[in-house]
Amino acid sequence: MKQNGPRSTAELSVVTTIKPAPARMPAPRHLSGAARAVWQEVVSSRPADYFDAASVPLLETYAHATAEHRRLASLVATLDPVADLDTLAKLSRLVDVHALRMGAAATKLRLSNQSRYNPGTADTRARAGGTQADRIRANYGRGRGDED
């Protein structure tokens, strides 16, 4: 409980220690350069202690799938659909496979919006009158503080 008045000498003499920030998890050496870049993007986008040792296999899967997805998608973009229809179909299937792997790993790592979905919150918002956009449209033109 907070006490009024100046702090006592005993309170001021207490030394508090500040823990150093935990180090970010480094990328495994066996990952390719592109996968390592994805790893760094993901690890840097979350608090330093967000991932633990148990997350390493999923992070590897996500980084590899994302790097391969990007590489294959760029190959698909350079193909002529008329001349290379067979190759385009095969590469498109591979792009889809890597997209599915990315999505599954992202959800399990709690990187995607779906992984943060809370049914209770969604239900409360639905009962409150639809989406936030619906509520904004309903109140459009009303000034702040104006009561009808």
C-alpha atoms as one frame of an Amber mdcrd trajectory, in Angstrom:
protein
   0.000   0.000   0.000   1.296   3.463  -0.878   2.167   5.700   2.036   2.098
   9.465   1.954   5.114  11.577   2.713   8.788  11.366   1.896  10.560   8.037
   1.735  12.530   6.896   4.737  16.278   6.364   4.665  15.702   2.599   4.902
  13.496   2.647   1.818  16.018   4.688  -0.129  18.919   2.391   0.808  17.333
  -0.700  -0.760  19.182  -1.639  -3.926  17.093  -3.051  -6.734  18.705  -5.116
  -9.417  17.604  -5.012 -12.995  17.835  -8.223 -14.953  19.524  -7.926 -18.324
  17.236  -8.498 -21.267  17.271 -12.114 -22.419  19.228 -12.760 -25.584  17.285
 -13.454 -28.738  17.386 -17.023 -29.977  20.014 -17.339 -32.730  19.190 -19.109
 -35.986  20.556 -22.642 -36.352  23.646 -22.854 -38.550  22.181 -25.442 -40.911
  19.470 -23.072 -42.215  19.975 -21.460 -45.599  20.638 -17.739 -45.840  17.036
 -16.965 -46.803  15.654 -19.144 -43.997  18.008 -17.472 -41.513  16.677 -14.077
 -42.629  13.092 -15.262 -42.036  14.134 -16.619 -38.615  15.594 -13.212 -37.692
  12.439 -11.423 -38.899  10.213 -13.625 -36.754  12.380 -13.663 -33.633  12.854
  -9.882 -33.831   9.100  -9.298 -34.173   8.339 -10.777 -30.739   9.612 -10.121
 -27.209  13.020 -11.682 -26.528  11.597 -14.345 -24.216   8.660 -15.264 -26.486
  10.341 -18.351 -27.973  11.975 -21.118 -25.960  14.006 -24.201 -26.888  10.814
 -26.168 -27.576   9.920 -23.681 -30.335  13.073 -24.364 -32.374  11.673 -27.167
 -34.603   8.553 -25.147 -35.425  10.590 -22.022 -36.068  12.856 -24.011 -38.387
   9.832 -25.366 -40.245   8.301 -21.906 -40.546  11.556 -20.282 -41.685  12.280
 -22.981 -44.266   8.710 -23.035 -45.605   8.584 -19.246 -45.862  11.949 -19.015
 -47.634  10.962 -21.760 -50.098   7.529 -20.201 -50.628   9.116 -16.868 -51.505
  11.651 -18.503 -53.842   9.052 -20.613 -55.642   6.588 -17.725 -55.902   9.245
 -15.600 -57.569   9.919 -18.444 -60.043   6.208 -18.717 -60.813   6.062 -14.972
 -61.434   8.786 -15.225 -64.087   7.225 -18.127 -66.049   5.265 -17.695 -69.230
   1.933 -19.456 -68.535   1.409 -20.388 -72.178   4.853 -21.830 -72.874   5.485
 -23.466 -69.485   2.045 -24.652 -68.435   3.249 -27.976 -67.032   6.076 -26.361
 -65.061   3.728 -23.651 -63.848   1.257 -26.238 -62.549   3.983 -28.151 -60.685
   5.485 -25.021 -59.151   2.050 -23.702 -58.188   1.361 -26.938 -56.289   4.675
 -26.580 -54.467   3.862 -22.951 -53.605   0.538 -24.117 -52.159   2.217 -26.878
 -50.122   4.671 -24.400 -48.601   1.878 -21.922 -47.921   0.029 -24.607 -45.947
   3.187 -25.436 -43.982   3.739 -21.750 -43.264   0.173 -21.321 -42.040   0.278
 -24.370 -39.796   3.608 -23.416 -38.248   2.571 -19.761 -37.848  -0.586 -20.798
 -36.008   1.292 -23.173 -33.715   3.886 -20.487 -32.986   1.027 -18.033 -32.331
   2.182 -15.696 -35.097  -1.064 -15.584 -37.077  -4.260 -13.722 -36.240  -6.213
 -16.981 -36.091  -3.973 -18.271 -33.321  -4.890 -15.261 -31.169  -8.639 -15.680
 -31.784 -10.675 -15.694 -28.596 -14.240 -17.031 -29.045 -15.495 -15.227 -25.925
 -14.247 -11.853 -27.152 -15.600 -12.467 -30.638 -19.032 -13.328 -29.217 -19.043
 -10.201 -27.053 -18.147  -8.043 -30.048 -20.820  -9.672 -32.185 -23.464  -8.935
 -29.549 -22.253  -5.354 -29.288 -23.557  -4.603 -32.753 -21.396  -6.167 -35.425
 -17.893  -5.273 -36.407 -16.007  -2.181 -35.389 -16.536  -0.826 -38.906 -20.323
  -1.214 -38.454 -20.187   0.715 -35.180 -18.079   3.471 -36.774 -20.522   3.784
 -39.682 -23.453   3.917 -37.271 -21.849   6.797 -35.353 -20.543   8.658 -38.407
 -21.472  12.306 -38.357 -22.134  12.428 -34.637 -19.785  14.721 -32.812 -18.027
  13.635 -29.658 -20.106  14.323 -26.598 -23.291  15.045 -28.550 -26.291  13.373
 -27.005 -29.406  12.799 -29.115
